[in-house]
Amino acid sequence: MDRKFWLGTGWKMNKTRAEGRAYAEALQAVPDLQQLPMQLFVLPPFTALAEVAASLAGSGVLVGAQNCHWASAGAWTGEISAPQIAECGAALVELGHSERRAHFGETDVAINAKVKAVLAAGLRPLVCVGETAEERALDAATVTVARQARMALAGVAAADLDRVLLAYEPVWAIGEGGTPASPDYADAIHGALKNAVMDLHGRSVPVLYGGSVNAANALALASQPEIDGLFVGRAAWTVEGLLGLARAITPIVEARPHAPDRADRN
């Protein structure tokens, strides 16, 4: 399993093309950007995707979309395909965010189809999973996220797992009024997710934590052994915010052991 540490942000339905370009140009201009010991990424809205990708070309920062359709082309009014996203210069596609599941009726079956479409287009899926407050209260968090991960990755070829990322985003932790998961709780869920993928494919994938990540908790979260990255919301919607988090966690990331894949530990 790839043990690099990931740090990125999704802008949701925010930023105009001009604002997105200004963010990308400011990030590209950071002198020590490529010396940061982590993989940075940004997920702008579709309207700014191509411009942000062009502005960050050669910077080492990956750019991605926030959704896609499972078909490569066709009569799907208003949708965007994975090949169209790739043509914009993107490298990632976020899939299965809880807002998509709750408000747009996305099912685990649909997310599985999207994962395969993204992989077929040569892109990297970032699959979001997470339990609701009700599921957590019923002590069903591990069962819920394991099911979501297993269904998202069902039928994925073992060779394609190198390009797969998971993001654990508890629904109760997301948004302006969200309460972040404690580092210990998040770490335990990450471990369970990796074991679920291990059971399915014989190997695991990196798992990022997302859900009210900010300057106050980023260091503790990045210190957890099973957390392979941070997927940040509003705290990284400015370049200063993203870089502040990156520099704050740099000592922790540099000190992290390059652990073997879980298959090698057994």
N, C-alpha and C positions, 0 to 999 in steps of 0.2 A: 504493500500500500504506500502511495505517495505520502511522505511525512512533512511536506512543506506546510507552512502555516499560511492560511488565507485570511485576508481582511478586505471587506468590500461593503458596498452600499447600494441599495435599490432606491430610486427616487420616486417610485410610485407615479401618480399622475401630477407631477410637479416639474417645474422648470420649462421655460420656453426654449426654442432652438438657440437663441442668443445666450440665454443663461447657461444652457448646457455647454455651449462652445466656450464660454468664458471660464467655466469650471475646468473643462478639459485643458484649455490653454494654460491656465494657472498651475494645474497639476503637472503638466508636461514641462513647465519651466522650473520646477523644483530641482536644484542642482544635485542633490544626493538621492534622488528618487530611486534610482536603480541599485543603490547600496542598501536600501532597507531590506532586512532579512525575511521578507514575506512576499506573498503574491497578492498584489492589490487588484481590485476589480470594481467597476461601476456599471450599474444597470439603469440607463436613462429610459425615458418613454420612447415609443417608436418614432415619434416625430423628430427626435434629436439623435437617434441611434447612429446613422451614417456619419453625421458631422462630428459627434463625440469620438467615434471610432477613428475617423481620419485625423482628428486633432491629437489623439493619443497613440497614433501609429509609431512604433519604435521606442516607446517609453517603457515597455514592459508591463504596463497596466492593461489588464484584459477588460474588454467591453462586452456587455451582453444585453439581451432583451428580457422582458419580464413575463413573457408568455409566447406561445405559438400554437398553431393548429397542427393536428396529426397528419393531415394530408399535405402532399408536396405541391398541389395545385388543384384548382377546381372551382365549383360553384359554391363558394363559402363566403358570402357577402360580409365584408367588414373584417375578415380574418387575415392573418399574416402567417406565411409558411416558414418552415425552418430554412429552406433554400433561399428565400427572400432575405431572411435575417443574416444568413452567411454572406450574401452578396453585399450587405451593408458593412462588412468588415468585422462583425461580431464573432466572439469565440464561445460565449456562454448563453444559455437560455434558462431562466428561472421557471420552474414548473410547480404546480400544486400548492401555491400559497393559500393560506387559510381564507383570505378574502375571495380568491377565485372559487374555492370549494363552497364557501358559505353563500356568496352573493350571485354566483354565476353557474351554480349547479355542477361543478366539475367533480366527476367521480374518480375513484381509483382506477377503473378500467380506462377512462379517457386519459388519465395521466400516464398510464403505462404506454398507451399508443403514442402519446406525445414524446415520451422518453425515447422510444424507438425511432421516431421521426427525427428527433434532434441528433441522435447518434448517426443515423443514416446520412445526415447532411454534413457530417464531420465536425459537429459542434459538441460542446460539453454540457450535459444537463445538470442543473442545480435543483434538486428535488426537495421541496419543503414538506415537512411532516410536523405534526404537533397535536396534542390533546386539548380538548376544551376544559374549562373549569369544572364542568359536571363530570367529565370522564376522570379528571384528576381526583375529585372528591370520592368517586367510586373505586379508587385505587386501580384504575384501568389505563393509566398513562402508558406503561410499558407495552401492554397488549395493543393499544391503539396505534402507537407510532411504529411498532414492529410490523403490524398488519399493513400500514400505509407503505412502509419501505419495501416489504416483500412483494406487494402487489405492483408497486411502481417499477420494480426491477425484475419482475417475472418474465422469463423468456429472453432476457438480455444476455448476449454472448459474453463469455468470460473475458474474452480479449477486449471487450468494450468497457469493462469495469474501470480501466485505467482513466477513463474520461468522465466518470460519474462522481458527483458530489451530492451529499445530503446536507440539508440544513434543518436542525431541530429548532422549531419555533413554536413553543407552547402558545396556544391561542390566547390564553389569559395574560400573557406577557407582552403582547403586541399592541402597538398604538400609543397614543398620547397618554392614556390612562392606564397603561399596562404596568404590571409589577414584574420585574425581572426574576427569573428563576435564580435560586441560590446556586453558587458554583458547584457545591456538592451534589445537589439535585440534578443539575444539568449534566454533570460528569457521569452520573449513574445512568441517566437516560441515553447518553451518547454510547456508553459501553453496551447497553442493551441493544441499541440500534446496530452497532457493529457486529454483535453476536448474531442478530437476526439475518443480516446480509451474509455473514459467514456460514450460517446454516443453509442458506439458499444456494450460495455460489462457491463455498469453500475458500473464500477470501473476503476481505472487507473493503470499505471505501472511506475516504475522509468525511467527517461529519463536522459541520460548522454550527455554532450557536447563534441564534438570532432571537431577539425579544427584549426590547428596552436596554440594549447595550449602550453604555455611556462612559464618560471619563472616570466615574466613580467605581464602576465594577469591571471594566475591561481587563485590568491587570489580574484580578482574582480569577476571572473566567479563563484568561489565556494561560494561567498557571496550571489548569487542570489537565491531567495526562491524556484524557480521552477527547478533549476539545481541540479540533484541528484548525479552527479558524473562527472568526467573528463576522457575522452578517449584520451590518449596522443600519439603522434607520436614520432618523432625523439628526442624530448626533454627528453624522458624517455628511450631511447635505451641504456643508461648506468644505472647501479644500483645507482650511485651517482645522476643522473638526476631524477630518479623515487623517491628516498628518499628525495631529496631536495624539490621536489614538495610536497610530503606527509607531510614533517615537516613544510613547509611554510604555508600550508592550515590547519594544525591541530587546531590552535586556532579558526578559522572560523567554522570548522566542529564540534568542541566541543560545540560551542555556538549556533549551529543551533537548532531551535525548533523542537521537534518531532511532526510534524504536523499530524493531522488525515488524513485519506483517503479522497479524494475529495468527495466521496459519502456521507461522514459524515458532510461535510461543507454546504450542500444544505438543 
